[in-house]
Amino acid sequence: MKQRLSLIALALSACIGVSGPAVAEGKFACEPGETYVMNVMVSGHPYWVPVFQGFKQAAEALGCTAVFSGTPDYDIAKQIASFEQDLVKKPAGILLHPMQSDPFIDPINAAIAAGVSVTTFAADSPRSKRTAYVTSDNLAEAKFAAEEIVKVVGDKAEYAVLENPGQSNHDLRVTAFIAYMEKNYPNMKLVGRQASNQDSNAAYQAVTTMLQANPNLAALWIPEAGSAEGAVAAVKESGKKVIIMHADVTPTTLAEIKAGNIHMALNPNQGVQGFLGFMNTFLGAHAGLIDPFNDYKVSGFNPMQFPYMDNGFAVITKDNADSFELAKYMEGRN
């Protein structure tokens, strides 16, 4: 919270023209042609749309150019290739959603060495030298989901999870959920744990198998929305009553929430994530805007470091689902 307040204070002081040590070097604006890139995998996924809108809004406010990039595939090699292609164009900074943590260590470090500011968002590469990390609190999401499920099905029931091994935020959402259940509700029984890798067909098959093997399955927790699309299809086909909760949202899962087939979704504040993601990336590229009380001049590290910034999350239910209609959000935006 202190980091967020510091960032906001700096932005406000710069935007209203306050002078002083914090803005002694450079200016809180981009040079002509200064470009920032947002790089993702599965680039056609609707999740990225509000994130990029927030990213672009912040960029335009500072006179910067915003570019959307990445790969349409769920493929780590292809995303790294797209990231390296972005670097060839010499942007000032890149807001990156790394599909997997460790494979991106060297590419991120190479970007930093070349003077490109890199902020990770939603998923992280914590062992890299990335400048900042913006995300929702995955531990809080897991706890909220566990408490909500127990509230609905009781504390002596069977549950299962889907997962996407290797993606840091999804891993944490699942492992923290299971750990919280085991510690606080030992009579809750984990009867299924299957990798679906954001593939709705794989999720459909996994949940179909789980339901056949566990006729008393009461609840499902899923770390993202693509797999939830397949899971809800399997549950509906079975005719069973299973509480489904997932993180993120797509137009398909939003429709299922409205229909009462998905109990609830926990959705990161995507526009805030993109806006803060841009601000962190910009500040990392303009380290001269601040002269902090630390040893950065001796150690040589970028003084504009934000190891973790929480963009918050929203709880989507049948009652407020209309507020998350992507088409309505995009009206009037280009």
N, C-alpha and C positions, 0 to 999 in steps of 0.2 A: 504493500500500500504506500509506503514512503517513497518507493521508486516511482510509482505512478504519479503521486502528487508532485514529486520533483520534476518529472517530465512535463506535466501539465503547467506547472509554474513557469518553467523555462519557455514553453511554447507561448504562453500568454504574454509573458514579458517581452518576448521577441515580436510577437504579432502586434502588440500595441505600441511598439517603438521604444520600450524602456532600454536605456543604455546602461553600461556598467561592466564589471569584470566578466560576467557570464557571456556577454556578447562582444567582448573586446576585440576578438579576432574573427574576421569574416562577417557574414550576415546570415540571417535566418531565411534564406531563400536559395533557389537553385540558379546556377549559371545557365545561359541559353544552351539548350540541347542536353542538359544534364539528365540522365536517364536512370530509372530504377525499374527492376524486373521482378515480377512475382513468378516463381517457378514451382510447378506441381506435377504430380503423376495423375493419371486418369483425368486428364484436363477437361473432359466433357461433363464431369460430375457437377451437379447443381450446387454442391456445398461451396465451391470456389466463387460462385457468382457474387454473393454479398461481401465476401472477403475482398475480392478485387475491387468492388465498388468503394469500400472503405479505403483501400489502398490508393485508388485513383483519386478519391475526394481529397485526401491529405496531400497527394502529389500536386494536384492542380492548385490547391491553396498556396503552395510555395513556389509555383511556377515551374514545376518539374514535369518530366515526361514519364508516364507509367506504361509498362508493357507487360502483357500476360504471356507466359511461356510454359513449356513443359512437354510432356508426352501424353498421348491419349491412352497409353498402355499401363497396366499394372506390372511394370518391369523395371527393376532397379538399374540394370545396365542402360536401358534407354533413357531413364531419367537423368542419370549421371551424364550421359552423352549430351542431352539437351542443356544441362547446366553448364557443361564445358563449352558448348556452342554459344551460350549467352555470354560467357566470359570473354570470348574472342571479340565481341562487340564493345568491350570495355565500358560496361555500365558503372555508375558510381556505387551502386549497391544492389543486392539481390535479397528478396524476401523468399525464403525457401521452405517448402514442406518436404522434408526428406522421407522418402518411402521407408528406408531402413537407416538405422543410426550409424553403425560402424562403416559401411561401405562409403559413406559420405565424408568421413574424416579427412582423407587426403584431398578430395576435391575442394572442400571448404577451406582447408588450410592453405591450399594453393591460391585460392581466391583472395584470402586475407593477405598472403604474402605479396600478391600483386596489387594491393591497395584497394580492394573491393570490399565494402562493408557487407557482411552477411548476417541476416537475422533469420532464425528458424521460427516456424509457427506451427501450432497444433501438434506436430511431431518434432522431435529434437535429435540432435547429434551431440550429446553432452561432452564427449571426449574430444570434440573438435575445438577449434579456436573461434567458433562463431561469436559474433559481437553481442547478440542478444537472443532471448527466447520468449515468445509470446504464446500463451495457451490458456485454456480454461483449466481449472483445478481438477485433474483426473481423479485424485483421491477423494475429493469432495463429491464428485459425480458418482463414484462407486459406492460411497457411504449412503448417499441419498437414495440410490437405486435399491440397495439392500434393505434399508429401512422401509421404503415404500412397498417393496414386495412382501416383507414380513407383515406389514400392516394389513395387506390385502388377503394373503393366504394363510396367515398365522405363522408361528415359529417352529412348526413340526411338519414340514412339507418337503417335497422333492423339487430341485431346480437344476437347470442346465445353463451352459454358456456357449456362445460361439466366439471365435477369436481369430486374430490375424497376426501370427507370430512374426516378430521382427520390427513392427511399427510401434514406436515407443509409447505413444499415447494410448493406443489400443491395448497393448500389453499391460499397461498400468491400470487401465479401467477394469480389465478382467482379473488380474492377480490381486488387486486391492479389494475387489468385490468378494472374491473367494475368501481371502484372508479375513475380511471383516465378518463374513458369515461364520467362519470357523471359530473366531474368537468370541463373538457376541451371541450367536445363535447356533450352538453345537448340535441341536436337533434338526437343523436344516440339512438336508442330504444332497450333495452334489452327485447327480447320476449321469451327467453327460458333459463332455468338453471336446468340441470339435472345431477344427480350423476350417473356416469358410473363405478367408482371404477376400472379403468384399464381393464375392461372387454369389449372386442371388440363387443361381441354379445349385451351386454347391451347398448353400444354406438350406435350400428346400430339401435336398436329399438327406442332409445331416439331421434336420429336425424330423423328417419323416421316419428315419431310422430310430431316433431317440424316442419318439412317441410309441412306436411299435414295441420297443424294448422296455419302456417305462410307462405303463398305462396310467400311473398316478402322477406323472409330471405336472407340476402346478405353475411353474414360472420359468421364463427365459430372460437372460440379460445378454445384450448384444452390444459390442462396442462401437458400432456404426450402423448407418441406415441401409446400405446396399444389401447386407446380409439379412437385415430385418425384413426386407421385401420378400425374400424367399421363405423366411421363417413363418411369416404370417400366412402366406399361401398354403404352407404345409399344415398349419394349425387349423385353418378354415376348412381345408379338405378333409381333415380327420374328424371334424365335428366336435372335438374336445374343447374344454374351456381351459385355456392356458394364458396366464398373465404375461404379456410381452412388454418389456421395457428395453429401449435402446438409446444410444447417444446419436447426435446429429439428426438431420431430417432431410427427406427428399419429398417431392410432390406426391409420390406414391405412398410413402409412409404417412404423410400428413392426411391423405384421404382416408387411410385405414384408421388413423386416430379419430377422425371425425365420425367414422362409421362405428367406432367402438370396438374395433378388432385389435388395435394396439392400445395398451393402457396409457402409455406416457412416453415422451421422448425428452431427453436432456440435451439441449442444443447450445453449443458455445455461441456467444454473442459475436457472430461472424463479421459484421460491419465494424465493430469495435476492434476485433482481432486484426482486420486489415489496416485500419487507421493507425492503431498503435504499432503494428508491424512496420508500416512505412516510416513512422516517426522514429522508431528505433534504428531503422536502416539509414535514414537520413542523418541522424545524429552521429551514428557510427562513421559516416563518411565526412562529417564536419566536426571532428573532434576539437577543433580550435574554438568552437563556440563556448567551451567551458574550460576553466582552469581549476580543477578540483584540488582538494587538500589531501593529496596522496603522492606516491612516488613514481607516477607514470613517466616523468621525464628521465628518471634514472633507469627504470626497468624497461622502458620502451613499449609498454602495452598501450592499447587504445584506451584513453580514459573514459570513453563513453560506453561503459559496459552495463548491461542489464541482464544478469544471469537468468532471471525469471520474472515475468510480468503476467498477472492473471487478468484475462479479459472477461471473466465471469461466464455464467451459463444461464439459460432460461429453461423453465419447465413447460413443456407443451402438452396440453390436455385438450379434450374435446371442447372445453369452454373457451379457450383462447386461440384455437388453431387458426382461425381466420387471420390473425395477426402475422402469420408465417407463410402466407401465400406469396410465392416468389414472383408470380406474374404481376401481382398488385404492387409489390415492392419495386419492380423494374419499370413501372409506368412512369414516363417522363425522363427516364435515364437512357443514355445511349451506350 
